[in-house]
């Protein structure tokens, strides 16, 4: 032991001179000395106070000094070796530094509190009963941080020889926690909640924590919706006024609730009310559509294998089938402007500008711990990215665990990437530069997607941007991963259950998934059979361009001239007609466009992001036109307009008379008149329609649509009604009864949630994770990583995945790959979701845009957000 202590100063003297500024250590220790001096001043003052609060204050300051004295040598020790684990001398950052950052934040906050007590302790308005709790809270906080620093010393012993932030497999988390004291997690979620984060984030974290504690009451309680709603309001107030009760509830929730609770709480961001927020507070975009990609065979040509059919080598892209079989994949297309060839846009539109196809495209995967969230919940910052980068963004809504564990999500992301490569023109881009971007779980999937592209030999992405990415989906301890013990957004138990649900689901979950897939497939097959029995299929006739029914149908003479007019429209005019009257789908659109596959007849659907009852938006792309179900199968066009309710579920059986009537209604509503073109073919034109008096009384002209007084009044009424409906639906989702899928009775669960003593965190690690490079990109071979495109990595000092990002960046750097690393202070994991409501998070989002623009090789109009790299 003496030899180890004698070696540490020598190691520090050799290595810190080149990488660690000499002023850091004295500055940090000066804060400790200043705090000790203020504590002694308060001790002398309250020494003569015989009241209960006076004695408690005296003891709290004495204990605070003891813990500070205990922390000082531990901090010196970590300062001596922390620079060894940095990615680069210019980018200092790793989990060891993060703990020193947390300790420094604690000391600074305690310094302010102690100084305030010293300056106001003699005043009449000084509330000793309140501040004794504050001082005691930071006393407990410093004690827990000392325990964390002791664990950091253990991790240093385990990684001294390798120099890696992850110890080898011979060491486990159970061993780590057994060698140190017990960490009091309660102190991180009570009065000291968010002390380590920047000021613009702290109120948000407090609000989320109160909401989580209150939501758990309604989630696990019994009773009707009214009683739950009343209880929710009461409990939220209770947890706001009692920080200690809130801390106990949050820690116990993270240790006892299952992954279903995590999904339910995080999916509050998917409620109808939250869906409407980006349209009002976010950046305005012209294109915001949901596309459903069909599961059909795709072949991609290997780069550099020739241009001819004989010399080219094609690769078959596997259809995602794990855990559920083949199914469509949904993705959201976001673009600041409408571009030529973009799916669903009118090439001959005179009402809005159509820009040329973009050179680049951003392929995005959202975060959410593999179990929650969607492209919609990340839309707030994606809108801003689309405007500032001026390129289309395709965000993939991959299947979520535990219903779809590994490798389902990766298969879908890779398949969507291959589909995008093949259909760049439909996305408004030439595909010259395609960049993968994602945060958290989505970043992990993007890395796996790039690896599969390299392994199959297809075109790899031109760059990768990942934010706070987990690259080692395993439960190997690291200093940064201990930060989840104090993370309000990603508590320890939540992170473990999410990773377990995705990486190694239980046999019971797999069996439930199998049964669910069989039931779903039976429903889909039944619905398909119903549609096949009731849909009239039209086939092209030769010569006269007339379409005759394939099967025997009743005489259509009762439909009159409209039916004759319908049959004489050729395929090109039908496409033009549809494009003229197809609503530009946006946040409030309710129509669905399906592009039928050339090979298997599957569909690529453009589905509105929201239902038709959403709040009315005054954006240009806001007014839906709902089209009846009509199938147009011709030689030149495979465009089908269908009702989005018929996608996966069987539709109601309709008679052929209703089908004919739908066609007639479609003709009357949209094929208003026809004319003969130069080629002698009929083509549709708009028939003049008399305008009502209210339509003449125009008061607003927004974008392409003139709004009348009567129309505006109707829209305001509809918007108010929809808003009330959204509030009601959201409240119903929060207060609805949920099944408690945990072992034991509900009374046992409630007692665990209200327990005063938390379980050991190591209990969450009792399961095995497969060592798969597609699951954990950190295990990828050098052969694959040596072919990686330029990669920009962004993370934060307080990120539990910080060590993952640092180690992955070091691996790429060791293979001479182009890689950059940015480490931002004061922000939490998942900060991009707060970019619209936090100034610091918005600055971080701007830095993301800058790094993506570098990969796209395009300039940006953003101000330089600064280079907030490093933490200490």
N, C-alpha and C positions, 0 to 999 in steps of 0.2 A: 504493500500500500504506500509505503514511504517512497519507493522508487517511482510509482505512478505520479505521486504529487510532485516529485522533483523533475519529472519529464514534462509536465504541463507548462510550467513557465518557459522552458526552453522552446517548446513547440510554439507557444504564443509569441515569443520574441522573434522567431524565424519567419512565421507566416503572416503575422498581423502587420508587420511593417510595410508589406507590399499591398495589402488588401483592405485593412481596416483603418479608418482615420483615427489618429491617436487621441483626438479630442472626444471621441464617443464615450469611452469608459469614464473619464473624470466627470463629464457632464451628467451621465446617468447616476453616478454615485453622489454627485452634489444634490440631486433631488432627494435621495435617501436622507442625507444629512440634514437638509432643510426641513423635511417632514419630521424627523426625530426631534429637532430643536423646537418646532411648534407643538409637538405632542408633550414634551416636557414642560413647556410653558402652561399648557392646559392642565397638566397633572398637578402642578404647583397650585393652580387656582382652585381646582375642585377637591384638593386634598382636605380642605377644611369644611367642605359641604357634607353635612351628615344626612341629608335627605336621600331617599332611595335613588332618585335619578342622578343626584350628584355622585353617589358612590358608584353607580353603574358607569357614568361618564369617566370617572377616575380609573376604574378598572379597564374600560374599553381602550383608553389611550395607553395604558400600561401594556396591555396585550398587543396593541398595534406596534409599539416600539419593539417588543419581543419578536414579532413576526418580520419586521423590517430588518432587524439584526440577523435573523435567520436567513433571509433572502439575499443579503449582500454577498456572502461568499459563493452562493449558488450562482448568482448573476455574474460574478467575476469568472467563475469556472466556464460558464457557457460562452462568455465573451472571448475566452481564450481559444475556442475551437470552432465557433459558429461559421467563420469565414471559409473553412475547409469545404463546406457543403454548398457554397454558392455556385450558381451557373457560370457567372463571369464576374470579375472584379468590378465592372461598371454596373452590374445588376445584382446588388446584394439582396438575398432573400432565400429563406428556407424556414422550416418549422421551428428550428432552434431560435432563429432571429424573431420569429413571430411571438414566441413566448416572452422574450425580453420586451418586445413591443407592448404586449398585454400588461406585463408588470409595470412598465413605464407609464402606461395609461392609467393603471390603478393608482400608482403613486401620485401622479399629477392630479387626479380627481380627489384623492384623499387629502392632498395638500390644500386644495381649494376649500374643502369642507373644514379642515382643521383651522385654517386661517379665518374662515367665517365665524367659527365658534369662538375663537380668540377675540375677534373684534366686536362680537355682539353678545357675549356671555353675561355682561353686566347690565344690559338694557332690560327694561320691563317687558318688552315684547318678545324676548328670547324664549323659545319653547324648548325647554330641556327634554321634555318627554319625547319630542319628535327627533331631536338631533342625537339623543342617546341611541336610538334605533339606527340612525344613519351611520354613526361611528362604529357601532357593533357590527353592522353589515359589512363595512369595509375591513373590519378586523377579521371576520370570517373569510372574506374574499382573499385577503393577503395570505391567510393560512392555507387555503386551497391552492393558491398559486405557488406557494412554497412546495407543496406536495407535487405539483406538476413539474416544477424545476428538478425535483429529485428523480422523477421518472425520466426527465431529459438526460440526467446523468447516466441512468441505466442504458438508455438508447445509445448514448455516446460510447459506452463500453462495448455494446453489441456491434457497432458499425465502425469502430476505430480503424480496423485493418482494411475494410473494403472501401471506406470513404463514401458509401451510398447511404441515402436516407432511409432505405428499407433494410432491416436486418435479414439474415438468412432464415430459412424455414425452421431451423432448430429452435428459434425463439418464438414465443406466442404472446398474445395479449394477456392471457391468463397469468403467465409468468411475470409479465410487466407489472400488472396491478398487485400481484402477490408480494412483490419486492418493495413496495412503497406503501405509504399511508392511504387512507380512504379519502377520496376526493368528494368534498361536499358540493354536489351540483346545485343545491338549492340556492346558494349564495349568488349564482350567476343569473338567476331568473327573477330575483326579488327587487330590492331597492337599487341594486347595482346594475340592473338590466341595461345592456347596451353601452356600458361605460367605455368599451374599447373602440366604438364606432364613431364616425364623424357626426357632427351636430344635426345635419339634415336627415340622417338615417334614424337617429335615436327615437323620435316620436313615432315613426312608422313601426319600428320593432316593438315598441310598447303597445301600440294599437293592435298589432298582429298577435302578440302574446295574450293580451286580454281577450281578444276574439277567440283564440284557440282554447283557452280555459273555459270561456263561456259556452263555446260550441260543443265542447265535450259533455257539458251538463245536459244539453238538449239531445245530444247524440245517444247517450246511454240511459237517459231517464225514460220512465214510462208515463203514459198519459196521452191526452189528446193534443191536437195542434195548438189550441188556444192556451192550454196550460203550459205547453212547451215554450210558446212565444213569450208568455208572461215570465216564465222562469228564465228565459234567455236574457231578457232585459234586466232582471234582478241580479242574476249571477254576474253579468258583465260589469254592473256597477260594483258588486261585491269585490270582484277581482281587481278592479281599478283602485278601490280604496284600501285594499289589504294586500300589499305586495308579497308578504310572506305566504299567505294562502295561495296566491297566484303561482308563486315559485313551486310550492309543494305540488300543486295540481299539474303543472306543466311537466315536471320531472317524472311524476308518476304516470302521466299519460304516455310519455315517450318510452317508458319501460314496460307498460302493461297493455297498451292498446295495440291492435293489429294493423296490418297494412291497409285494411279497408277504411279505418279512421283517417289515415294519412291521405288516402285518395279522396275521401269525402271532404276533408278540410281544404286541401289544395284545389279541389274542383269547384270551390266557391268562386274562384276567379273565372270559371266557365259559366256562371249564371247568366241569365238573360240580361240583367241590368248591367253586369260587367261587360257583356258583349257590345253594348251600345256606347261605352265610354270612348274607345278609340275614334269613333266617328265624330265625336264632339270635341274632344280635347287633343286628339292626335293630329299629325300632319295629314293634309288632304291628298289623296291619291286618286287617279283616274280609273285604275283597274284593281279590283279586289275580289277575286273569284275563287271558288273551291272547285277543283278538278278531281274527278275520280278516274284513276288510271286502271284500265282493264288488265286482268291477269292472262296475258296471251304470250306465246313464244316470241322472243326477240333475238335477232342475230345482229351482232356488231362486228365490223371489220377490224382486224388487228392493224394497228398503225405500221406503215412501212412494208406491207405485204403485196403491194401492187394495186393498180386501179381497175384492171379488168376482172370479169367474173371468174376467169379460170385461174389467174395468178393470185387473187385476193384470198386471204384466209379469214373465215368468219368464226365467231365464237357464239355458242348458244348460251343465252342468259337464263339461268334457272328461275322458274316461277316460285315465289314464296309459298310454301306449303306447310312449314312446321307449325305445330300446335293450332290446327284449325283448317288446314287445306287452303286451296287457292281462293282468293277474295280480292275485290278491288282495293286500291290504295288511294286514299284521299290526300290532296295537296292543295295548298293555297298559293295562288299567283297574285303577287302584288307589284304594281308598277306605277311610278309617278305620272307617266304619260301613256297614251295608247300608241302602240307601235305596229308597224306593217306586219301582217301575217299573224298577229297575236290571236290566239284562240278566242272565238266569240266576237271578234271585232268586225265591223263592216268595212270592207276595202274601199267602197265608194261613198263613205259617209261624208256628207257636206256640213254636218252639224258640229263636228269636233275634229280637231287636228290629229292626223295620223302621222307619227314620226317614223323615221327609218328604223330598221331593226338595230338593236344595240350590239356592240361588239362583245360585251361580256354579260355574264349572268351569275347570280348568287344562289347557290343551292344550300338551303338552310334546314337544320334540324333543331327542334326546340328542346329545352331541358324539362326537368320534372321528375328526376329520379327513376326514370323508366316506367313509372306507374301513373303519372298524372300529367295534366296540362295538354295544350295543343297549340297549333299555329295561331289560333285566335287569342289565347292568353298572352302571346308574345307579339301580338300585332302592333302594340303601341310603339315599340322601338323599331320594328321592321318597317313601319310607314316612314319614319324619319330616315332610316337607312336607304330606303328606296328613293326618297327625294334627294338626299345628299349625294348618293352614289350615282343616281340616274341610270340604274340598270334594273331589269326585272329580277324579282326574288321569288323563288319557288320554295315554299316551306312545306315539309312533309309531315303529315299526320300519321305517324307510324302506330302500329298496334301496341297496346300497353300491357304491362304485367300487372297482376299475376295471371290474367287470362291468356296472355301471349308472352311467355318467358323467352329467354335466349334460345335460339337465334332468330326468332320471328322478326323482331324490329329491324335487325341488321339486314335480313333478307329483303325486307320491304324497302329500306332506304337504298340499298344497292340496286334493286330492280328499278326504283324510281329514277335513280341517277342514270341508269342505262337508257331508260325511256326518254329522259330529258336529252341525252346525247343524240338520240335518233330523231327527236322532234323539236329541235331548237327553234325552227321557224314558227311553230305554234306558240312558243313562249316569248316571241318578240325579240329574238337574239340570233345572231349569226353563229354563236358558239365559239368565237375565237378564243375567249378566255372564260373558263368556268371555274369558279372558286367555291370550295366547300366551307361553310361557316356553321357554327353551332356552339351552344353553351351547355355545360354540365353533361347530362346524359346524351344530349344531341351531339356534343363534341366527340364523345366516345364513339358514337355510331358513325360519325364522319370519318374518324380515323380507320375504323373497320371497313368502311366503304372504300377508302383509298387503298387499303391493303388488298382487298378482293380485286379491285381493278388492276393492280400491279400483278397479282398472282395469275389472273386470267389472261393478262396480256392485252387488255383493251385500253382505250385512251384513259390515262390517268388525269385527275384534275390538275389545273394549272397553278393551284395554290390552295392552302388550307389555313383557315383561321379558327382557332378554338379558344374558348373562354372557360376558365375554372373547370378543367376537364379531369375526370377520374380515368387514369390509364391503367390502374392495377385494381381490378375488381376482385379483391381478396382482402383478408382481414389481417394482413401483416401490419404490425404497429409502426407508426412513424410519429415524429413530434407534431407535425401539422394535423394529423388525424385526431390527436387528442383535443384539438380546438373544437370539435363537435360536441365536447362535453359542456361547452359554454356558448354554443351557437343558438340564437333564438329561432332562426329560420330552418336550421338543419340539425335538430337535436340528435343526440347519439343514437337513441333507439329508432328514430325515424329513418336515419341513414342506413342502419343495419337491416331493417326490415325491407326497405326498398331494394337494396342490393341482393338480399336473400330471395325476394320474390322474383327478381329478374334472372339471377345467375343460377340458382339451385332451388327451384320450387319443390314442395313436398309431393309425395306420391298421391296424396288426397287431392291436391290442386290439379295435378295432371289428369287424374281420373275425372274430376269435375269438368275440366276443359274438353275432354274427349266427349263426354255426354252432351255438353253444350253445343259442340260442333255438330254432332249427329242431329240434334233437335233443330238447329239452325238450317242445316242442309235439307232436312225434310220439309221445312217450311218453304225454303227457296224453291225446291223442286216442285212442291205443290203449286206455288204461285206461278212458276214458269209454265206448268201444264195448263193452268187456267188461262194464261195469256195466249198460249198457243191455240187454245180451243176457241178463243173469242176475238182475236185480232185479225182483221182482214189484211192479207198480204197482197200488194200490188206488184206485178211483174211487167217489165217493158215489153211492148209489142213491136214487131219489126215494121219499118217503113213509115208509118204515120205518127209515130211518137205517142200513140195512145196506150194507156195503161188499162189492162183488164184484170179482173180479180182472178186469183189462182183457184179459189174454191168457189163452189156454187153459192151465190148470194141472191137475195131478193132483188127484184127490179128496182133500179134507182131513179126511175122516171119521175117519181114523186118529188125528188129534190130539184127538179126544174132545171133552169139554165145554169144555176150555180154548179150543179154536178157536171154538166157538159163542159163548163168552163174549167173546172178542176182537172178533168181528165186530159184536156188539151195542153196543159202547161207542161213544157218539157223540163228536164232535170235542171238545167242551168238556171232557168227562170225560177224554178222552185227554190233553189238555193238563194237566189237574189231576193226573192220574196221573203224568205225566212230571215235573212240578214237584215232586211229593212225593218222588220217588226220585232226582232229579237231584242229584248231589253238588255242594256248593258248591266250585267249583274254586279251588284255592290252589296253593301251591308243590309239593304232592305229589299233586295230582289228576291223573288220567289219562283222564278222560272228555272228550268233545267234544260241545258243543251247537251245532247249526247252525240258524239261522233262515232259512228259504227265502225268497228274494226274491219279491215279489208279481208283478213284471213279467217277469223273465227266468229265474226259477228258480235263480238263483245263491244262494250261501249266505253267511251272516254267522256265522262259526264262533267259538265260545268254546273255545279250546284251552288245555289246561293248560300252564303255563310250563315244566314239566319233564316228563321221562318218568316212568313209573310206578315206576321203581326208585330213586327219590330217597330220601334219608334221611327217616324218618318224623318228622313234626312233630306236636307236641301242641297246635297252635293249633286254635281252634274250626273253622276252615274247612280241615280237613286230610285228612279221610278220603274217599277216592274210592269211587265206585260205578261200575264199568265196565258200560255198557249195550251190549247186542248191537245190531247194525245193523237198524233197523226204519224203514220209510218210512210216514208217516202223511199222506196227501194228502186233505184234506177241504175242504168249503166254508168252514168257519169257522177252520181252522187250517192253517198251512204249516210246522209245527214238525217238524224231522227230527233224530233222534238217530243219529249215524253214528260210525264208528270213525275216529279222526284219522289212521290210517295210510292211509286211502282218499282223502285230500284231493287229492294231486297225482300219485300213482303208481298204476298198475293193481293191483287186488287179485287175489288168487288166485281162480281160477274155482271157484265153489261150486255144488253141485247144488241143485235146487229142494227136494229132500228136506232138505238142511241148512238152507235158508231157513225151511221150515216148522218144523223142529225148533228153530231160534232163536226163532221166534215163540212156540212152546210153552214153551220155557225161560223166556222173558221173562214169560209169563203166570204160570207156576208160581212164579217168583221175586218178582214185583212186583205183579201183579194177584191179590192173595191171596184176595179175595172181592168180591162185589158186593151191592148193595142197590138198592131202587127209591126214587127221590126223589118229591117231591110232584107233579112233572110227569109221573110215570109212566116216567121214563127210568132206565136202569141207570147206576149210578155205582160206582166202585171204593172199597173200604174195606180196611183191613188185617185179615187173618185172624189170630186168636190163634195163636201158635206156642209150643209148650212150650219152656221154657228148660232148658238143661243145668245140671248141678251147678256147673260152672265159671262159667257165666254168672250164677248166683245169688251167687257169691262175689265181690261187688263190692268193690274196694279203692280205686278212684279214680273221681272224677266230674268230668270236665273238659269244660266247655262243654255241648254238646248230647249228648255221647257218654259212656256208662258203659263203663269199661275193666275187663274181668275179669282175674283173675290169669293165666289161660291166654292171653288175648288180649294182655295186656301183655308176657308172655314171648315170644310170637310176634313182636310188634312190635319188641322190643329185638333179638331175633335178626335180624329183617329189616333193622333199622337198621344193625347192625354189618356185615352182609353187603353192604348198599348202600354203606356208607362205604368198605369195602375195594375195592368195584368202582369207586367214584369215584376213589380214589387211583390205582388201576391204569390207568383210562382217562385221567386227567390226565397220568400219567407217560408213557403211550403217545403222547399228543398231542405231548408235549414232545420225545420221543426218536424219533418217527417220521421216516423219511427224507423229505426235502423236495427237490423239483427246484430246481436252480439256474438260474433264468431270466435269466442275464446273458450278455453277450457275452464270448467267450473261454472258456478252459478253466477247470476248477476250480482247478488249480494257480495260474493267473494270479489268480483271485479271492482265494485264500488268501494269496498274496503281497501283494495290495493290502490285505487286512485286517490284516496284520502289518507294514505299511510304517511306516518311521520318519518319513517326511515326508508331510504331508497335501496333497491337491490344493487348488487355489484354490477357495473357495466359489462364485466367479462361474460356474464350469462348470455349475452347476445351473440357470442362467437361460436356457439357449439353447432357448427355445421361445416360441410366441406364445399369448396368452390372449385370447379374444374379449371385446370391450367390450360386455357385456350387463348391463343394470341388474338383471335377475333373478339373475344370477350375482354381481354386485358391486352391492349396494344403494347404495353411495356414488355411483354414476352415475345414480341415479334422478332423474327430473325434479322441479322444484319443484312442479309441479301435483300430482304423486302424493304427495310428502312433505308438502305442505301439508294433506293430508287424513289424516295419520297420527294414530292415537289416542295417548293419553298413553303415554309410553315411559320406562321406568326402565332404566338401563344400569349394570352393575357390572363392573368389571375390576380388575386388580391392577397394582401398580407394575412388576413384572418380567414383564409379559405382552408377548410379541411383537406382540400385536394391540392394545396400548394406544393407539397412535396412530389405529388404525381407529376405536375407540370414541370417542376425543376428537373426531375430525373429524366423525363422524356426529352426535354430540350437538350440535356447533356448527352443523351444517347445520339440524338440527331447530329449534334455538334461534333461528337467523336467520329462520326461517319462522314464528316465534311459536307453535310447538308446545310442549305441555307435555312437558318432558324433564328427567330428573335423572341425575346421574353420580356414582357412588361408586368410589373408587380405594383399594384395600386394600394395605397394605405387607406385605412378607415372605412372600407366598403365591405359588405357581406357577400357571401356566396349567393348568386342569383340577383345581383344588383341591377342587371339590365331591365328587369321587370319594374324597377322604380325610376327609370330614366325620366319619366314625364313628371314626377312629383318630388324628385330630389335633385338639387343642384349638383352635388358631388357625383351622384350616379349618372347624371346627364353628361358631365365632363368625361366620365369613364366610357360612356357610349360614344362620345365624339372621338375618343382615342381608338375605339374599335373601328369606327368608320375610316379613320386615317390608315390603320393597318390593313384593312380590306382594300382600300384604294391603292395601296402600294402593290398588293398582289394583282389587282386588276390592271395595274399600270395606267391609271387615270388620275388626273388632278382632282382635288376637291376644293369646294369653296369655304370649307370650315376654317375657323381660326385655329391656330395651333393650340391644342388642349394642354400642351405642356407635357413634359416627360416625368411623370411621377413614378419613377422607378425605384425599387428598393424599399426597405422598411426601416432600416437601422443604419 
